[in-house]
Amino acid sequence: MQCELCGGEIRGAPRTVHIEGAELRVCVPCSKYGTEVQKPRASTGSPPQPPRKMGGPPVPQPVQRRRRDLFDRMEGDLAEDYADRIRRARVAKGWTEKQLALEIMQKELLIKKVEKGDLVPEEELRKKLEEVLGISLIESAESEVKSSKGKGMTTTLGDIISIKK
């Protein structure tokens, strides 16, 4: 198993720690950078039953569902050059920013901010832009995997963050 902070191999049991609001499985040396999360101990018997009224039917257990988050719906990552792609496609069609805005029923200021890279388009706007301009603003995960096959290392959270001492 690999440490989610430094990327090193974890020898023994991994530690689960809270670092900057994220719960990570890390090696012992990296565990000092966060607060260890105490997991409830698993009981050896059956799960605790809720109290019920005398003679009444058992109270049904609520179903635990995993909450869906933004990452479940993402098809891939937004391309880093999304602003350039949008601008080039708009110019290729011979449209002004105002014409593009009218085409997708948005404000011209929104188009200007997206083309400058000051605003990351939300999924709904991204899909409209892709459809109208005939472009793709998403980089699929498969293309990233293919491009990184020659490399032996993978990026870890430790490569991205800086630790305050």
C-alpha positions in Angstrom: 0.0 0.0 0.0 1.2 3.5 -0.8 1.1 6.5 1.6 -1.3 9.1 0.3 0.9 11.9 1.5 4.5 11.1 0.6 3.9 8.2 -1.9 6.2 5.9 0.0 5.4 2.2 0.7 3.5 1.7 4.0 5.1 -1.0 6.1 2.7 -2.4 8.7 -0.8 -1.0 9.3 -1.5 2.4 7.7 -2.6 5.3 9.9 -5.7 7.2 9.2 -5.2 10.9 9.9 -7.0 14.2 9.4 -4.9 16.7 7.4 -6.3 20.0 6.2 -9.9 18.7 6.3 -9.1 15.5 4.4 -8.9 12.0 5.8 -5.8 10.2 4.5 -4.2 6.8 4.9 -0.5 7.5 5.6 2.7 5.9 6.9 3.9 6.3 10.5 6.3 9.2 9.7 3.7 11.2 7.8 1.1 10.7 10.6 2.7 13.4 12.7 1.4 16.0 10.2 -2.2 15.4 11.1 -4.5 14.3 13.9 -5.1 10.6 14.0 -8.7 9.5 13.4 -10.0 7.0 15.9 -12.2 4.4 14.3 -15.0 2.8 16.4 -14.1 -0.7 17.4 -16.1 -3.4 15.6 -18.3 -5.3 18.1 -18.1 -9.1 18.1 -21.8 -9.6 18.5 -24.8 -8.5 16.3 -25.4 -4.8 15.6 -27.2 -2.9 18.4 -31.0 -3.0 18.0 -33.0 0.1 18.5 -35.4 0.0 21.4 -38.9 -1.1 20.6 -42.3 -0.8 22.3 -43.5 -3.8 24.1 -45.3 -6.1 21.8 -44.8 -3.8 18.8 -43.0 -4.7 15.5 -39.3 -4.0 15.3 -38.3 -0.5 14.2 -36.9 -0.6 10.6 -33.2 0.4 10.3 -32.5 3.4 8.1 -30.7 2.5 4.9 -27.1 4.0 4.8 -26.5 5.4 1.4 -23.3 6.8 0.2 -23.6 10.5 -0.6 -22.9 11.3 -4.2 -20.4 14.1 -4.7 -19.2 16.2 -7.6 -16.5 13.6 -8.5 -19.0 10.9 -9.1 -20.5 12.9 -12.0 -17.3 14.0 -13.6 -16.5 12.4 -16.9 -12.9 13.6 -16.8 -10.9 16.7 -16.0 -11.4 20.1 -17.5 -8.6 20.8 -20.0 -6.0 23.3 -18.8 -6.3 25.3 -22.0 -10.1 25.4 -21.9 -10.1 29.2 -22.3 -8.0 29.1 -25.5 -10.1 26.2 -26.9 -13.3 28.3 -26.5 -11.7 31.4 -27.9 -10.2 29.6 -31.0 -13.5 27.8 -31.7 -15.5 31.1 -31.4 -13.1 33.0 -33.7 -13.1 30.1 -36.2 -16.9 30.4 -36.5 -16.5 34.2 -37.0 -18.6 35.0 -33.9 -18.0 37.8 -31.4 -18.3 37.2 -27.7 -21.8 38.8 -27.8 -22.9 36.4 -30.6 -21.7 33.4 -28.6 -23.5 34.6 -25.5 -26.7 35.0 -27.4 -26.3 31.6 -29.0 -26.1 29.9 -25.6 -28.4 32.4 -23.8 -25.8 33.6 -21.3 -24.4 37.1 -20.5 -21.5 38.4 -22.6 -19.5 39.2 -19.4 -19.6 35.5 -18.5 -18.2 34.5 -21.9 -15.4 37.1 -21.5 -14.5 35.8 -18.0 -14.4 32.2 -19.2 -12.3 33.1 -22.3 -9.8 34.9 -20.1 -9.6 31.9 -17.7 -10.9 34.0 -14.8 -14.0 31.7 -14.5 -14.2 27.9 -14.7 -17.4 27.0 -16.5 -19.8 24.8 -14.6 -20.9 21.6 -16.1 -24.1 23.0 -17.7 -22.3 25.9 -19.3 -19.4 23.6 -20.4 -21.9 21.3 -22.2 -23.6 24.2 -23.9 -20.2 25.6 -25.1 -19.1 22.2 -26.3 -22.3 21.6 -28.3 -22.5 25.1 -29.9 -18.8 25.3 -30.7 -18.3 21.7 -31.6 -15.3 21.2 -29.3 -14.4 19.1 -26.2 -13.3 20.8 -23.0 -12.7 17.5 -21.1 -9.5 15.5 -20.9 -10.4 11.9 -20.2 -8.7 9.9 -17.5 -7.6 7.3 -20.1 -5.5 9.8 -22.1 -3.7 10.8 -18.9 -3.0 7.2 -18.1 -1.6 6.5 -21.6 0.6 9.6 -21.4 2.0 8.6 -18.0 2.7 4.9 -18.7 6.4 5.6 -19.5 6.9 7.3 -16.1 7.5 5.1 -13.0 6.2 7.6 -10.4 2.7 8.8 -9.7 1.7 12.1 -8.3 0.7 12.0 -4.6 -0.9 14.6 -2.3 2.5 15.2 -0.8 3.8 16.4 -4.2 1.0 19.0 -4.3 0.8 20.5 -0.8 3.3 22.3 1.3 3.6 21.5 4.9 3.8 24.3 7.5 6.4 23.7 10.2 
